[in-house]
Each structure stands twice: as structure tokens, then as C-alpha cells.
Amino acid sequence: VHHEGTPEGQFTKVGIVESYVGTPSGDCPKDKVVLFFSDVFGIKRQNNLLLADDYARKGFKVVLPDLFEGDALPEDVLNTGTFNFPSWLGKHGAERVAGIIRTVQDALKAESVTKFAAAGFCFGARPVFGLAFTNEVAAVAVTHPSLLQIPIDLEKYVPQSKAPLLMNLCETDSQYPPEAQAKADEILGSGKFAPGYTRTYWDGCTHGIAVRGDMVRPCASDVHSHLLTSCEC
């Protein structure tokens, strides 16, 4: 579903990486940035830009880097039945994406940014975990994640990361099904992860609800509102 609105941020290079940057209208911390890692539709998809703008309205500079180097998917390509998604995914592996993110962080650090939070949606969840593993972010949130290795990534998170983790999950999600959600609770819940673990569950929602959901439906609008109220750095 195409979300209505006019993006208020701007496209610019962060280092050498094409990015969309949302900046609060008033004063904001100069040393803090929220890194926004999108789904496979990238920085040209209006829904992603509008959500980044909404985060910026919470008072933080938001940087949405192009993790796909100009090769993000068109919005309707996955519905054609002919697109070779595994081949495309292979061109945008974890190490390549991590290098892009490193370039962006280095450029921001050169501008005196010292603290990062990260929000990842679908594809973007895995690089968020990567930053958490190396403690390069102060807090992380993932929403309807994909490409996580379960239970390996969850078991790795506990001893390696110090970043509080928020997972926004939904009822119908082949990428992160109920058994994966239960495993996260088992490994991270009940105080097992001291920095903090929260899992929200959206009954009646499907994968992609945060960035592709119909905002006239209560399910989608509730998820959207929750994402904004939980934004902290």
C-alpha cells in the first residue's frame, strides 16, 4: 500500500553513500543519529521516507542509507512470479552491506556523532543485529525481521551485545514465524538479557505491516504509532 504524504527530508551523500536524511525542525542532539535500515525496496520507496521523517519528528537526526547501491527492488517486482530473488539477494550479502554501513558511520563520526541507535525493517533487521554484536549501537529495534538465523543470532546476542532490543512482530510472518518468536522469548526474555528485551506482538497483522500496511486499518496504524513512541537513542 502506498502511504500518502510528502517526504520532508533530503537525499544527500553521507560519505560516498547515497542516503535519505531526516532532520528535526527544531534543535536536536548533534552527537546522536538513528540509523534506519530499510526493506528490499530501499530509499526510493516513499513509505520508508515518510517513516524516517516521522522518526525525525521525535527529535533525532535519521539517516537512511542506500544499502543496495542503486539496486533496490521496484515495488511490484516480487509479484511478477519471474523475478530471481535469491540471485538478487546474493549481490547484497552481509559483508557488502556491512561495508556500506561502516562507510556511513565513519562519515557521521567525522561530523562528531558519537552515539547511534538503529531501526531495521525486514531485510534491514540483519544488519542491525550485526551492529549490536559489535556494540556499535546504543539501542536497537527490529520490525518484522527477515534473514535472521534462529536460534544462532539470538544465542549470540546475549553474550555479545549490550544494546537493549525491541522486536516488533506480528501474527502472520513466514520470515519470522511464531516458533522463532517463542525462541526469542526463551533466550532473551524473563530477565535473561540484562540490558533489556521487549517483544511486541500484533495480532491480525502480516509481514511488512509497518512499511506496507494500509494505514486506514487499525492494525497498521497501531503499529505505526507504537514505532514512533518507542523511538529512543
C-alpha positions as a Markdown table, in Angstrom:
| # | Residue | x | y | z |
|---|---|---|---|---|
| 1 | Val | 0.0 | 0.0 | 0.0 |
| 2 | His | 1.3 | 3.4 | -1.0 |
| 3 | His | 1.3 | 5.8 | 2.0 |
| 4 | Glu | 0.2 | 9.4 | 1.4 |
| 5 | Gly | 2.4 | 12.3 | 2.2 |
| 6 | Thr | 5.3 | 14.4 | 1.0 |
| 7 | Pro | 8.8 | 13.4 | 2.2 |
| 8 | Glu | 10.4 | 16.3 | 4.1 |
| 9 | Gly | 14.0 | 15.1 | 4.3 |
| 10 | Gln | 16.6 | 15.3 | 1.6 |
| 11 | Phe | 18.7 | 12.9 | -0.5 |
| 12 | Thr | 22.4 | 13.5 | 0.1 |
| 13 | Lys | 25.7 | 11.7 | 0.2 |
| 14 | Val | 26.9 | 10.5 | 3.7 |
| 15 | Gly | 30.5 | 9.8 | 2.9 |
| 16 | Ile | 30.1 | 8.3 | -0.5 |
| 17 | Val | 26.8 | 6.6 | 0.2 |
| 18 | Glu | 23.6 | 7.9 | -1.2 |
| 19 | Ser | 21.2 | 8.4 | 1.7 |
| 20 | Tyr | 18.0 | 10.0 | 2.8 |
| 21 | Val | 18.4 | 12.2 | 5.8 |
| 22 | Gly | 15.5 | 13.4 | 8.0 |
| 23 | Thr | 16.3 | 16.3 | 10.3 |
| 24 | Pro | 14.1 | 17.6 | 13.1 |
| 25 | Ser | 12.7 | 21.1 | 12.5 |
| 26 | Gly | 14.0 | 22.3 | 15.9 |
| 27 | Asp | 17.1 | 21.7 | 17.9 |
| 28 | Cys | 18.3 | 18.1 | 18.1 |
| 29 | Pro | 21.3 | 16.4 | 19.6 |
| 30 | Lys | 24.3 | 16.8 | 17.3 |
| 31 | Asp | 26.0 | 13.8 | 18.6 |
| 32 | Lys | 23.2 | 11.2 | 18.1 |
| 33 | Val | 21.8 | 9.6 | 15.0 |
| 34 | Val | 19.2 | 7.0 | 14.3 |
| 35 | Leu | 20.3 | 4.6 | 11.5 |
| 36 | Phe | 17.2 | 3.4 | 9.5 |
| 37 | Phe | 17.8 | 0.2 | 7.5 |
| 38 | Ser | 15.0 | -0.4 | 5.1 |
| 39 | Asp | 13.4 | -3.4 | 3.5 |
| 40 | Val | 14.4 | -4.5 | 0.0 |
| 41 | Phe | 12.6 | -1.6 | -1.6 |
| 42 | Gly | 15.2 | 0.9 | -0.3 |
| 43 | Ile | 15.5 | 4.6 | -0.1 |
| 44 | Lys | 13.3 | 5.5 | -3.1 |
| 45 | Arg | 10.2 | 3.9 | -1.6 |
| 46 | Gln | 8.0 | 6.7 | -0.3 |
| 47 | Asn | 6.7 | 4.7 | 2.6 |
| 48 | Asn | 10.2 | 4.3 | 4.0 |
| 49 | Leu | 10.9 | 8.0 | 3.6 |
| 50 | Leu | 7.8 | 9.0 | 5.4 |
| 51 | Leu | 8.5 | 6.7 | 8.3 |
| 52 | Ala | 12.1 | 8.1 | 8.5 |
| 53 | Asp | 10.5 | 11.6 | 8.6 |
| 54 | Asp | 8.2 | 10.6 | 11.4 |
| 55 | Tyr | 11.2 | 9.4 | 13.4 |
| 56 | Ala | 12.9 | 12.7 | 12.8 |
| 57 | Arg | 9.9 | 14.5 | 14.3 |
| 58 | Lys | 10.7 | 12.7 | 17.5 |
| 59 | Gly | 13.8 | 14.9 | 17.8 |
| 60 | Phe | 16.6 | 12.9 | 16.2 |
| 61 | Lys | 18.5 | 13.1 | 13.0 |
| 62 | Val | 17.7 | 10.0 | 10.9 |
| 63 | Val | 19.9 | 8.5 | 8.2 |
| 64 | Leu | 18.5 | 6.0 | 5.8 |
| 65 | Pro | 21.4 | 4.8 | 3.7 |
| 66 | Asp | 21.1 | 3.0 | 0.3 |
| 67 | Leu | 22.2 | -0.5 | 1.3 |
| 68 | Phe | 21.7 | -1.7 | -2.3 |
| 69 | Glu | 23.8 | 0.8 | -4.2 |
| 70 | Gly | 21.1 | 1.8 | -6.5 |
| 71 | Asp | 19.8 | -1.7 | -7.0 |
| 72 | Ala | 16.8 | -1.7 | -4.6 |
| 73 | Leu | 13.7 | -3.6 | -5.9 |
| 74 | Pro | 10.8 | -1.9 | -7.7 |
| 75 | Glu | 7.7 | -2.1 | -5.5 |
| 76 | Asp | 5.8 | -4.6 | -7.7 |
| 77 | Val | 8.7 | -6.9 | -8.8 |
| 78 | Leu | 8.1 | -9.6 | -6.2 |
| 79 | Asn | 4.6 | -10.1 | -7.6 |
| 80 | Thr | 5.7 | -10.9 | -11.1 |
| 81 | Gly | 6.5 | -14.6 | -10.4 |
| 82 | Thr | 9.5 | -14.4 | -12.7 |
| 83 | Phe | 12.0 | -12.4 | -10.6 |
| 84 | Asn | 15.0 | -14.3 | -9.4 |
| 85 | Phe | 15.1 | -13.0 | -5.8 |
| 86 | Pro | 17.8 | -15.4 | -4.5 |
| 87 | Ser | 20.2 | -14.2 | -7.3 |
| 88 | Trp | 19.4 | -10.5 | -6.4 |
| 89 | Leu | 19.9 | -11.2 | -2.7 |
| 90 | Gly | 23.3 | -12.8 | -3.4 |
| 91 | Lys | 24.5 | -9.5 | -4.8 |
| 92 | His | 23.8 | -7.8 | -1.5 |
| 93 | Gly | 25.3 | -10.1 | 1.1 |
| 94 | Ala | 26.0 | -9.3 | 4.7 |
| 95 | Glu | 29.7 | -8.3 | 4.3 |
| 96 | Arg | 28.9 | -5.9 | 1.4 |
| 97 | Val | 26.1 | -4.3 | 3.3 |
| 98 | Ala | 28.2 | -4.1 | 6.5 |
| 99 | Gly | 30.9 | -2.2 | 4.5 |
| 100 | Ile | 28.3 | 0.3 | 3.3 |
| 101 | Ile | 27.1 | 0.9 | 6.8 |
| 102 | Arg | 30.7 | 1.3 | 8.1 |
| 103 | Thr | 31.3 | 4.0 | 5.5 |
| 104 | Val | 28.2 | 5.9 | 6.7 |
| 105 | Gln | 29.1 | 5.6 | 10.3 |
| 106 | Asp | 32.7 | 6.7 | 9.7 |
| 107 | Ala | 31.4 | 9.8 | 7.9 |
| 108 | Leu | 29.0 | 10.6 | 10.7 |
| 109 | Lys | 31.7 | 10.1 | 13.3 |
| 110 | Ala | 33.8 | 12.6 | 11.4 |
| 111 | Glu | 30.9 | 15.1 | 12.0 |
| 112 | Ser | 31.1 | 14.4 | 15.8 |
| 113 | Val | 28.4 | 11.9 | 16.0 |
| 114 | Thr | 29.2 | 9.6 | 18.9 |
| 115 | Lys | 26.0 | 7.6 | 19.6 |
| 116 | Phe | 23.9 | 5.6 | 17.3 |
| 117 | Ala | 20.6 | 3.8 | 17.6 |
| 118 | Ala | 19.4 | 1.5 | 14.8 |
| 119 | Ala | 16.0 | 0.5 | 13.4 |
| 120 | Gly | 15.7 | -2.3 | 10.9 |
| 121 | Phe | 12.7 | -3.4 | 8.8 |
| 122 | Cys | 12.6 | -6.8 | 7.2 |
| 123 | Phe | 16.0 | -7.0 | 5.3 |
| 124 | Gly | 17.3 | -4.2 | 7.5 |
| 125 | Ala | 17.0 | -6.2 | 10.6 |
| 126 | Arg | 20.0 | -8.4 | 10.0 |
| 127 | Pro | 22.5 | -5.5 | 9.7 |
| 128 | Val | 21.0 | -4.1 | 12.9 |
| 129 | Phe | 21.9 | -7.3 | 14.7 |
| 130 | Gly | 25.4 | -7.0 | 13.1 |
| 131 | Leu | 25.9 | -3.6 | 14.7 |
| 132 | Ala | 24.6 | -4.9 | 18.0 |
| 133 | Phe | 27.0 | -7.8 | 18.0 |
| 134 | Thr | 29.9 | -5.4 | 17.8 |
| 135 | Asn | 28.3 | -2.9 | 20.2 |
| 136 | Glu | 28.3 | 0.0 | 17.7 |
| 137 | Val | 24.8 | 1.0 | 18.7 |
| 138 | Ala | 23.2 | 2.0 | 22.0 |
| 139 | Ala | 19.8 | 0.6 | 21.3 |
| 140 | Val | 18.1 | -1.4 | 18.5 |
| 141 | Ala | 14.7 | -2.1 | 17.2 |
| 142 | Val | 13.7 | -4.6 | 14.5 |
| 143 | Thr | 10.3 | -4.9 | 12.9 |
| 144 | His | 9.0 | -8.0 | 11.1 |
| 145 | Pro | 12.7 | -9.1 | 10.6 |
| 146 | Ser | 14.0 | -11.4 | 7.9 |
| 147 | Leu | 17.3 | -13.2 | 7.2 |
| 148 | Leu | 18.0 | -13.8 | 10.9 |
| 149 | Gln | 19.5 | -17.2 | 11.8 |
| 150 | Ile | 17.3 | -18.7 | 14.5 |
| 151 | Pro | 18.4 | -19.6 | 17.2 |
| 152 | Ile | 22.0 | -18.8 | 16.3 |
| 153 | Asp | 21.6 | -15.0 | 16.2 |
| 154 | Leu | 19.5 | -14.9 | 19.3 |
| 155 | Glu | 22.0 | -17.0 | 21.2 |
| 156 | Lys | 24.8 | -14.8 | 20.0 |
| 157 | Tyr | 23.0 | -11.6 | 21.1 |
| 158 | Val | 23.0 | -12.4 | 24.8 |
| 159 | Pro | 26.8 | -12.7 | 25.5 |
| 160 | Gln | 28.0 | -10.3 | 22.8 |
| 161 | Ser | 25.6 | -7.3 | 22.8 |
| 162 | Lys | 24.9 | -4.6 | 25.4 |
| 163 | Ala | 22.2 | -2.9 | 23.3 |
| 164 | Pro | 18.6 | -3.2 | 24.5 |
| 165 | Leu | 16.5 | -5.0 | 21.9 |
| 166 | Leu | 12.9 | -4.2 | 20.8 |
| 167 | Met | 11.3 | -6.7 | 18.5 |
| 168 | Asn | 8.1 | -5.7 | 16.8 |
| 169 | Leu | 6.5 | -8.9 | 15.5 |
| 170 | Cys | 3.2 | -10.0 | 14.0 |
| 171 | Glu | 0.8 | -12.9 | 13.7 |
| 172 | Thr | 1.4 | -14.0 | 10.0 |
| 173 | Asp | 5.0 | -13.9 | 9.1 |
| 174 | Ser | 6.8 | -16.6 | 7.2 |
| 175 | Gln | 10.1 | -14.8 | 7.7 |
| 176 | Tyr | 9.8 | -14.8 | 11.5 |
| 177 | Pro | 7.1 | -17.3 | 12.4 |
| 178 | Pro | 5.6 | -18.0 | 15.8 |
| 179 | Glu | 8.2 | -20.6 | 16.7 |
| 180 | Ala | 11.0 | -18.0 | 16.1 |
| 181 | Gln | 9.1 | -15.5 | 18.3 |
| 182 | Ala | 8.8 | -18.1 | 21.1 |
| 183 | Lys | 12.5 | -18.9 | 20.8 |
| 184 | Ala | 13.4 | -15.2 | 21.2 |
| 185 | Asp | 11.3 | -15.1 | 24.4 |
| 186 | Glu | 13.0 | -18.3 | 25.7 |
| 187 | Ile | 16.6 | -17.0 | 25.0 |
| 188 | Leu | 16.2 | -13.3 | 25.8 |
| 189 | Gly | 13.1 | -13.0 | 28.0 |
| 190 | Ser | 12.4 | -13.2 | 31.7 |
| 191 | Gly | 15.5 | -11.1 | 32.5 |
| 192 | Lys | 17.9 | -13.4 | 30.7 |
| 193 | Phe | 19.2 | -10.4 | 28.7 |
| 194 | Ala | 20.1 | -7.8 | 31.3 |
| 195 | Pro | 20.2 | -4.6 | 29.1 |
| 196 | Gly | 16.6 | -5.3 | 28.2 |
| 197 | Tyr | 14.4 | -7.2 | 25.8 |
| 198 | Thr | 10.9 | -6.3 | 24.7 |
| 199 | Arg | 8.7 | -8.1 | 22.2 |
| 200 | Thr | 5.5 | -6.6 | 20.9 |
| 201 | Tyr | 3.0 | -8.8 | 19.1 |
| 202 | Trp | 0.4 | -7.5 | 16.7 |
| 203 | Asp | -2.5 | -9.9 | 16.3 |
| 204 | Gly | -4.1 | -9.9 | 12.9 |
| 205 | Cys | -1.1 | -8.3 | 11.2 |
| 206 | Thr | 1.1 | -9.7 | 8.5 |
| 207 | His | 4.8 | -9.3 | 7.4 |
| 208 | Gly | 5.5 | -5.8 | 6.2 |
| 209 | Ile | 2.8 | -4.2 | 8.1 |
| 210 | Ala | 5.0 | -1.3 | 9.3 |
| 211 | Val | 6.1 | -0.1 | 5.9 |
| 212 | Arg | 3.5 | -1.6 | 3.6 |
| 213 | Gly | 0.3 | -1.7 | 5.7 |
| 214 | Asp | -2.9 | 0.1 | 4.9 |
| 215 | Met | -3.0 | 3.0 | 7.4 |
| 216 | Val | -6.8 | 3.0 | 7.5 |
| 217 | Arg | -6.7 | -0.4 | 9.2 |
| 218 | Pro | -6.3 | -0.2 | 13.0 |
| 219 | Cys | -3.6 | -2.9 | 12.9 |
| 220 | Ala | -1.3 | -0.9 | 10.6 |
| 221 | Ser | -2.0 | 2.5 | 12.3 |
| 222 | Asp | -1.4 | 1.0 | 15.8 |
| 223 | Val | 2.0 | -0.5 | 14.7 |
| 224 | His | 3.0 | 2.8 | 13.2 |
| 225 | Ser | 2.1 | 4.7 | 16.4 |
| 226 | His | 4.0 | 2.2 | 18.5 |
| 227 | Leu | 7.1 | 2.6 | 16.4 |
| 228 | Leu | 7.2 | 6.3 | 17.0 |
| 229 | Thr | 6.5 | 6.2 | 20.7 |
| 230 | Ser | 9.3 | 3.6 | 21.2 |
| 231 | Cys | 12.0 | 5.7 | 19.4 |
| 232 | Glu | 14.8 | 6.4 | 21.7 |
| 233 | Cys | 18.5 | 7.0 | 21.3 |
